[in-house]
Amino acid sequence: MGRVSWVLAAAFAAFVAALAGVAVGHLVWPPPPQPGAELHSLLHDKLDLDTSQSAKLETLEAAYAARRKQLEAQMRADNARLASAIKAEHGYGPQVAAAVNSSHMAMGELQKATLAHVFAMRQLLRSDQAIRFDAAVAATLTQPDQ
């Protein structure tokens, strides 16, 4: 076997070992659940929504996803303005303050949109479903890592 073959074999073995390491890492240390994953799972898998509820939920989720995407883009733009302001002012000057205030406004709007979405979803539920939903919302908001 020539030198090139040995190098290719070693590179392939290193690649396979790296993939195995990543796989084992995910098994030993699984990634944390995404925020809101429990509510999503509850709504879609455990509350036995009827066809009408499911259709309305899909509409609500599509509207919320679009609004969230818009607000997240606004926050990214605010972060870019903040970076430029910090670079220009090298301290907490008026440009930095304006960028921080704008960022806080977008974060607040995202929080309001999220709460409006949660309340809109709740309106789709029967009283027995709403009890379970309310408990999941309370648990999500009181988790130590939230």
C-alpha positions as CSV (number, residue, x, y, z in Angstrom):
1,M,0.0,0.0,0.0
2,G,1.4,3.4,-1.0
3,R,1.9,6.5,1.1
4,V,-1.2,8.2,-0.5
5,S,-3.3,5.2,0.3
6,W,-2.2,5.2,4.0
7,V,-2.9,8.9,4.3
8,L,-6.4,8.4,2.8
9,A,-7.1,5.4,5.1
10,A,-5.9,7.4,8.1
11,A,-8.1,10.4,7.1
12,F,-11.1,8.1,6.6
13,A,-10.5,6.4,10.0
14,A,-10.2,9.8,11.7
15,F,-13.5,10.9,10.1
16,V,-15.3,7.8,11.2
17,A,-13.9,8.2,14.7
18,A,-15.1,11.8,14.8
19,L,-18.6,10.9,13.7
20,A,-18.7,8.1,16.4
21,G,-17.5,10.6,19.0
22,V,-20.3,13.1,18.1
23,A,-22.9,10.3,18.2
24,V,-21.6,9.1,21.6
25,G,-21.5,12.6,22.9
26,H,-25.2,13.2,22.0
27,L,-26.1,9.9,23.7
28,V,-24.2,10.8,26.9
29,W,-25.0,14.5,26.9
30,P,-28.2,15.1,24.9
31,P,-28.9,18.6,23.8
32,P,-31.3,20.6,26.0
33,P,-34.9,20.7,24.9
34,Q,-35.9,23.7,22.9
35,P,-38.0,26.3,24.8
36,G,-41.7,25.6,24.2
37,A,-41.1,22.0,23.1
38,E,-43.1,20.7,26.0
39,L,-46.1,22.9,25.1
40,H,-45.8,21.9,21.4
41,S,-45.7,18.2,22.3
42,L,-48.6,18.6,24.7
43,L,-50.7,20.3,22.1
44,H,-49.9,18.0,19.2
45,D,-49.5,14.7,20.9
46,K,-51.3,14.6,24.2
47,L,-54.5,16.7,24.2
48,D,-56.4,14.8,21.5
49,L,-57.3,17.8,19.5
50,D,-60.2,17.4,17.1
51,T,-59.8,18.2,13.4
52,S,-61.2,21.8,13.8
53,Q,-58.8,22.5,16.7
54,S,-55.8,21.1,14.8
55,A,-56.6,23.2,11.7
56,K,-57.0,26.4,13.8
57,L,-53.8,25.6,15.6
58,E,-51.9,25.3,12.4
59,T,-53.2,28.7,11.3
60,L,-52.1,30.2,14.6
61,E,-48.7,28.6,14.5
62,A,-48.1,29.9,10.9
63,A,-49.0,33.4,11.9
64,Y,-46.9,33.3,15.0
65,A,-43.9,31.9,13.2
66,A,-44.0,34.7,10.7
67,R,-44.2,37.4,13.4
68,R,-41.5,35.7,15.4
69,K,-39.2,35.6,12.3
70,Q,-39.8,39.3,11.7
71,L,-39.0,40.2,15.3
72,E,-35.9,38.0,15.4
73,A,-34.7,39.8,12.3
74,Q,-35.3,43.1,14.0
75,M,-33.2,41.9,17.0
76,R,-30.4,40.9,14.7
77,A,-30.5,44.3,13.0
78,D,-30.5,45.9,16.5
79,N,-27.5,43.9,17.5
80,A,-25.6,45.0,14.4
81,R,-26.4,48.6,15.2
82,L,-25.3,48.0,18.7
83,A,-22.0,46.6,17.5
84,S,-21.5,49.6,15.2
85,A,-22.3,52.0,18.0
86,I,-19.9,50.3,20.4
87,K,-17.2,50.5,17.7
88,A,-17.9,54.1,17.1
89,E,-18.3,55.3,20.7
90,H,-16.1,53.0,22.7
91,G,-18.5,53.5,25.7
92,Y,-22.1,53.9,26.7
93,G,-22.9,56.9,24.5
94,P,-26.1,58.0,22.8
95,Q,-25.8,55.6,19.9
96,V,-25.2,52.7,22.2
97,A,-28.1,53.7,24.4
98,A,-30.4,54.1,21.3
99,A,-29.4,50.6,20.0
100,V,-29.9,49.0,23.4
101,N,-33.4,50.6,23.7
102,S,-34.3,49.5,20.3
103,S,-33.2,46.0,21.1
104,H,-35.2,45.9,24.3
105,M,-38.3,47.1,22.4
106,A,-38.0,44.2,19.9
107,M,-37.5,41.7,22.8
108,G,-40.5,43.1,24.5
109,E,-42.6,42.8,21.3
110,L,-41.5,39.2,20.9
111,Q,-42.5,38.4,24.5
112,K,-45.9,40.1,23.9
113,A,-46.4,38.2,20.6
114,T,-45.5,34.9,22.4
115,L,-48.0,35.5,25.2
116,A,-50.7,36.5,22.7
117,H,-49.9,33.2,20.8
118,V,-50.2,31.2,24.0
119,F,-53.5,32.8,24.9
120,A,-54.8,32.3,21.4
121,M,-53.9,28.6,21.5
122,R,-55.6,28.3,24.8
123,Q,-58.8,29.7,23.3
124,L,-59.0,26.7,21.0
125,L,-59.1,24.2,23.9
126,R,-61.9,22.6,25.8
127,S,-61.9,23.1,29.5
128,D,-60.4,19.7,30.3
129,Q,-57.6,20.4,27.7
130,A,-57.1,24.0,29.1
131,I,-56.4,22.7,32.6
132,R,-53.5,20.5,31.3
133,F,-52.3,23.3,29.0
134,D,-52.3,25.8,31.9
135,A,-50.3,23.4,34.1
136,A,-47.7,23.0,31.3
137,V,-47.5,26.8,30.8
138,A,-46.9,27.3,34.5
139,A,-44.3,24.5,34.6
140,T,-42.5,26.0,31.6
141,L,-42.4,29.5,33.1
142,T,-41.1,28.3,36.5
143,Q,-38.4,26.0,35.3
144,P,-35.0,27.1,36.8
145,D,-33.3,27.4,33.4
146,Q,-36.0,29.7,32.0
